[in-house]
């Protein structure tokens, strides 16, 4: 695969991750009280703080991925966040039978997202990124 194609695919992959995380982070910001209530409903402590941490991770992590800035760190942070959130919010093993299938699909979708983020952390942002510009400076 040519370097140009590889860089384009890496950029498109980063943008696709942004399309997952940035709207979620903005939604937490604009619907703060609803998110606090949802986090509280699953029994997590300090739901206000958890909401702030979640929206910051999703918004800042997305912007880092979009720019290709500190991509490896942002990918790992987003991967850990997604993995932890999956166990609390998509725990299909404890869901009522009529909700278990959807929860299971969402859980394993998130596990696949974690896998993609780990690959991004391992491979880096590609040539169309601030990380690449910094390496060549």
Secondary structure, DSSP 4 states (H G I P E B T S, - for coil): --HHHHHHHHHHHHHHHHHHHHHHHHHHHHTHHHHHHHHHHTT-S-HHHHHHHHHHHHHHHHHHHHHTSSHHHHHHHHHHHHHHHHHHH--GGGS-HHHHHHHHHHHHHHHHHHHHHHHHHHH-S-SSSHHHHHHH-
